[in-house]
């Protein structure tokens, strides 16, 4: 339909019950697709009046259904942090309240959470990159993960022993680019490791362990 929607009372012209929801048709041409479990008990019979408060509740329920459908489409391709999902859904015109409610429900059902995203991101990063916990934490923060959660997940996904092993492998790669094994080269290797998020002590230990013998 064209033009803005009115908030005034409407007349219910039709109800279509389907396996995955209920479709309501109003007298001004507005169509509301609502999940079966979200149908209000005070819905009138066909031909009855839909009050303004009931209309607002029906529109909110329809918005939640649209948000849930879109959310499952997005998560079917890959995980995203909540902040990113909110930007996508709200950017598509879905009401912020409906988006928040749908994301809360998805998290309560174990379908999505920032922790799940952070754990999956860290696992993938550690498999494909030679990086330390600080690098993981920084990337998670950039993606909208809270600092405390980012730190906890990075620490759980990358133990100190694993971090040292990755640092040694990264140091070996960096030493191959050095033409000498002097103090200046050692400093460059340590700076390289620090830029990849390894702690200072680990940088020195790994750089010395991987240093070519004269």
C-alpha positions as CSV (number, residue, x, y, z in Angstrom):
1,X,0.0,0.0,0.0
2,X,1.1,3.6,-0.5
3,X,1.5,6.3,2.1
4,X,2.2,6.1,5.8
5,X,0.3,3.7,8.0
6,X,-2.5,5.1,10.2
7,X,-2.6,4.3,13.9
8,X,-6.3,4.7,14.1
9,X,-8.8,1.8,14.6
10,X,-9.1,-0.7,11.7
11,X,-11.6,-3.3,10.6
12,X,-10.4,-6.9,10.4
13,X,-11.3,-8.2,6.9
14,X,-9.6,-11.5,6.8
15,X,-7.7,-14.2,8.8
16,X,-5.6,-16.9,7.1
17,X,-4.2,-19.6,9.3
18,X,-1.1,-21.3,8.0
19,X,1.3,-23.9,9.4
20,X,4.0,-21.3,10.2
21,X,1.8,-18.4,11.2
22,X,-1.4,-16.3,10.8
23,X,-1.9,-13.6,8.2
24,X,-4.3,-10.8,9.0
25,X,-5.8,-8.4,6.4
26,X,-7.1,-5.0,7.4
27,X,-9.6,-2.7,5.7
28,X,-6.9,-0.2,4.6
29,X,-5.0,-2.9,2.7
30,X,-2.4,-3.5,5.5
31,X,-1.4,-7.2,5.8
32,X,0.2,-8.5,9.0
33,X,2.0,-11.8,9.1
34,X,2.3,-13.0,12.7
35,X,3.7,-16.1,14.4
36,X,1.0,-18.4,15.8
37,X,2.3,-18.2,19.4
38,X,2.3,-14.4,19.2
39,X,-1.4,-14.0,18.4
40,X,-3.2,-11.9,21.1
41,X,-6.2,-13.5,22.7
42,X,-8.4,-10.4,22.2
43,X,-8.3,-10.5,18.4
44,X,-11.8,-9.8,17.1
45,X,-13.8,-11.9,14.6
46,X,-13.6,-11.0,10.9
47,X,-15.5,-7.8,10.5
48,X,-14.8,-6.6,14.0
49,X,-12.8,-3.5,15.0
50,X,-9.1,-3.6,15.8
51,X,-8.4,-0.9,18.4
52,X,-5.3,1.3,18.2
53,X,-3.5,-0.5,21.1
54,X,-4.3,-3.9,19.6
55,X,-3.1,-2.7,16.2
56,X,0.2,-1.5,17.7
57,X,0.7,-4.9,19.4
58,X,-0.1,-6.7,16.1
59,X,2.4,-4.6,14.2
60,X,5.1,-5.3,16.9
61,X,4.4,-9.1,16.6
62,X,4.6,-8.9,12.8
63,X,7.9,-7.0,13.0
64,X,9.3,-9.6,15.4
65,X,8.3,-12.3,12.9
66,X,10.1,-10.5,10.0
67,X,13.1,-9.9,12.2
68,X,13.3,-13.6,13.2
69,X,13.0,-14.7,9.6
70,X,15.7,-12.4,8.5
71,X,18.0,-13.3,11.4
72,X,17.8,-17.0,10.5
73,X,18.7,-16.2,6.9
74,X,21.8,-14.3,8.1
75,X,22.9,-16.9,10.6
76,X,22.4,-19.6,8.0
77,X,25.4,-18.3,6.2
78,X,27.7,-17.4,9.1
79,X,27.8,-16.2,12.7
80,X,28.0,-12.4,13.5
81,X,28.3,-10.5,16.7
82,X,25.1,-9.0,18.1
83,X,26.1,-5.4,17.3
84,X,26.5,-6.3,13.7
85,X,23.2,-8.1,13.5
86,X,21.4,-5.1,15.1
87,X,22.9,-2.8,12.5
88,X,21.8,-5.1,9.6
89,X,18.3,-5.6,10.9
90,X,17.6,-2.1,12.0
91,X,19.2,-0.8,8.7
92,X,16.6,-2.8,6.8
93,X,13.9,-0.8,8.6
94,X,12.9,-3.3,11.3
95,X,12.0,-1.6,14.6
96,X,14.7,-1.6,17.2
97,X,12.5,-3.1,19.9
98,X,11.5,-6.1,17.7
99,X,15.1,-6.6,16.7
100,X,16.3,-6.6,20.4
101,X,13.5,-9.1,21.4
102,X,14.3,-11.5,18.6
103,X,18.0,-11.4,19.4
104,X,17.3,-12.0,23.1
105,X,15.1,-15.0,22.2
106,X,17.8,-16.4,19.9
107,X,20.4,-16.1,22.6
108,X,18.1,-17.7,25.2
109,X,17.5,-20.7,22.9
110,X,21.2,-21.1,22.3
111,X,21.0,-20.2,18.6
112,X,23.3,-17.2,18.8
113,X,25.4,-15.2,21.2
114,X,28.5,-13.0,21.2
115,X,30.4,-15.8,23.0
116,X,29.6,-18.3,20.3
117,X,30.8,-15.8,17.7
118,X,33.9,-15.0,19.6
119,X,34.8,-18.7,20.1
120,X,34.3,-19.5,16.5
121,X,36.3,-16.5,15.3
122,X,39.2,-17.3,17.6
123,X,39.3,-21.0,16.5
124,X,39.3,-20.0,12.8
125,X,42.0,-17.3,13.4
126,X,44.3,-19.6,15.3
127,X,44.0,-22.2,12.6
128,X,44.9,-19.8,9.8
129,X,47.2,-17.2,11.5
130,X,50.2,-17.0,13.7
131,X,48.8,-14.5,16.2
132,X,48.7,-14.1,20.0
133,X,45.9,-13.4,22.5
134,X,46.2,-9.6,22.3
135,X,45.6,-9.8,18.5
136,X,42.5,-11.9,19.0
137,X,41.2,-9.6,21.7
138,X,41.7,-6.5,19.6
139,X,39.9,-8.1,16.6
140,X,37.0,-9.1,18.7
141,X,36.7,-5.6,20.2
142,X,36.7,-4.2,16.7
143,X,33.8,-6.5,15.9
144,X,31.7,-5.2,18.8
145,X,32.5,-7.9,21.5
146,X,32.8,-6.5,25.0
147,X,36.3,-6.3,26.4
148,X,35.8,-8.7,29.3
149,X,34.3,-11.3,27.1
150,X,36.9,-10.8,24.4
151,X,39.7,-11.4,26.9
152,X,38.1,-14.4,28.5
153,X,37.4,-16.1,25.1
154,X,40.9,-15.4,23.7
155,X,42.5,-16.8,26.9
156,X,40.3,-19.9,26.7
157,X,40.9,-20.5,23.1
158,X,44.7,-19.9,23.2
159,X,46.6,-21.3,26.1
160,X,50.1,-20.0,27.1
161,X,51.8,-23.1,25.6
162,X,49.9,-22.8,22.4
163,X,50.7,-19.1,22.2
164,X,54.4,-19.8,22.6
165,X,54.3,-22.4,19.9
166,X,52.6,-20.0,17.5
167,X,55.1,-17.3,18.4
168,X,58.0,-19.6,17.7
169,X,56.6,-20.5,14.3
170,X,56.0,-16.9,13.5
171,X,59.6,-16.1,14.6
172,X,61.0,-18.8,12.3
173,X,59.2,-17.3,9.3
174,X,60.4,-13.8,10.2
175,X,64.0,-14.9,10.7
176,X,64.1,-16.2,7.1
177,X,63.7,-12.6,5.9
178,X,66.8,-11.4,7.9
179,X,70.2,-11.4,6.3
180,X,72.0,-11.5,9.7
181,X,71.4,-12.7,13.2
182,X,72.7,-9.7,15.1
183,X,71.0,-7.6,17.8
184,X,69.3,-5.3,15.3
185,X,67.7,-8.3,13.6
186,X,66.7,-9.8,16.9
187,X,64.9,-6.5,17.8
188,X,63.1,-6.5,14.4
189,X,61.9,-10.1,15.0
190,X,60.6,-9.2,18.5
191,X,58.8,-6.1,17.1
192,X,57.2,-8.3,14.4
193,X,55.9,-10.7,17.1
194,X,54.7,-7.9,19.3
195,X,52.7,-6.5,16.3
196,X,51.0,-10.0,16.1
197,X,49.7,-9.7,19.6
198,X,52.3,-11.8,21.5
199,X,53.3,-10.7,25.0
200,X,56.8,-9.1,25.5
201,X,58.3,-12.1,27.3
202,X,56.9,-14.5,24.7
203,X,58.3,-12.3,21.9
204,X,61.8,-12.5,23.3
205,X,61.7,-16.2,24.2
206,X,60.4,-17.1,20.7
207,X,62.8,-14.8,18.9
208,X,65.8,-16.3,20.7
209,X,64.6,-19.9,20.3
210,X,64.1,-19.5,16.6
211,X,67.3,-17.4,16.0
212,X,69.5,-19.1,13.4
213,X,72.8,-20.4,14.8
214,X,76.0,-18.7,13.5
